[in-house]
Amino acid sequence: MTKKIVRIAALAAAAATALALAGCQSADNSASGDSGKGQVYYLSFKPEQDEIWQKVAKAYTEETGVPVKVVTAASGTYEQTLKAEVTKKDAPTLFQINGPIGMKSWMDYTADLSGTDFYNALLDKNMAVGEDGKIYGVPYVVEGYGIIYNNAIMSKYFALPGAKAASMDEVKSFDKLKAVVEDMQAKKADLGIDGVFASTSLKPGEDWRWQTHLADLPVYFEYQDNKTDDMAKLDFKYEKEFKNIFDLYLNNSTIAPTLASSKAVTDSMSEFALGKAAMVQNGNWAYGQVTEESGNVVKAEDVKMLPIYTGHESEETQGINIGTENFFSINSQVSEADQKASIDFVNWLISSEKGKKFMVEDLGFIPPFNTFTEAEQPTDPLAKEVISYMSNPDLKTIPWVFTTFPSQTFKDNFGQALSQYAAGQMPWDKVVDLFKTEWAAEKTA
């Protein structure tokens, strides 16, 4: 089925790797022996979280008596580690896939999760991945991105004579956003800003907000039109909508478009934190860049997020872009007892007081389950914005389909073309041609 992510209340050298695994494993948490209750072997993918997961495993074993082993693959080796581990007698019972493509790769090892409590605790079950009525991956953390704005600056603008809106509540479309932004840019001196949008970072390696995140929208819309979750060829049907918002960023910025190729994401976030810009496209992970900026003037209560409006039809019901590459799967090839033990472990993570605290406070997740009360969710303002959008029954958020983009080469080449366009060195129709040609070529490769 097509993966769709909407509202919630509240986000793979095998030999060398095998040696590394031993160092990531806690002897206290060894899943050895047959307890009758089954056992859990979780193959984790983030080295920076290994210490926390070892604590989680120890706490669960102490509470339930069920052995839990956590092994963490070395950075960038998850897929090959999983391939090596699943063929062993003591195979992982709990592992992760990255979405629809990962599901297709691991179909022979993924159990149907449609009857599990943690699947049924998703506020919208369309967030899960599966097919033919079966569920093979359930997201356990989500993130979101959109247009972050400083509400203090916006309020100052709305108080000016002739403002194009009275509040952000009126900004529900690209046309209204464009009117407000262009008027603000004309009155930037009155607002004490250098530009409405922080600089559009198009320096090589710093252009992911545009060649990946912004491109997510037109690709998703085209997928929807074709009732699919991937395509070998794209028409870039919604290139005008992409250009709409990209031009708005470039032409109403703290810098001239010709300077964008010299800017990094940190430059952009610094401008926002210092009050030089009122808006910046980024995700909830960027809040730390704001608060850690020396001289930050943006108050937590003023940090808000707006959907990325592009002029697409029915965008008044559009939410922000929310997604994940982190889905729990249960190994269908292990014993029923081990499968049940693994399901019980995940249920404990999302329903017990101790498990939920690990999820939010220690692991730092925005968890997509209705078992978390508002008080148990993350407290930083951008996390709150993500939760708010996912909780709104009137809005349909945009899923992360950029996980289906053909390659990093495609994204890099598209980003370079965007940089040349911003500098006036490539006409837009050539950018569109490159997008379509590179997509098809890389998908074929």
Secondary structure, DSSP 8 states (H G I E B T S, - for coil): -------------HHHHHHHHHHT--GGG---S--SS--EEEEE--GGGHHHHHHHHHHHHHHH---EEEEE--TT-HHHHHHHHTTSSS--SEEEE-SHHHHHHTGGGB---TTSHHHHTBSSGGGSEEETTEEEEEE---EEEEEEEEHHHHHHHHTSTT-S-SSGGG--SHHHHHHHHHHHHHTHHHHT-SEEE-----STTS-HIIIIIITHHHHHHHHHHTT-S--SS---TTHHHHHHHHHHHHHTBSS-GGGGGG--HHHHHHHHHTTSEEEEEEEGGGHHHHHTSTT----GGGEEEE----S-TTGGGEEEEEE-S-EEEEBTTS-HHHHHHHHHHHHHHHHSHHHHHIIIIIS-----BTTS-GGGS--SHHHHHHHHHHH-TT-EEEE--GGGSS-HHHHHHHHHHHHHHHTTSS-HHHHHHHHHHHHHHHHH-
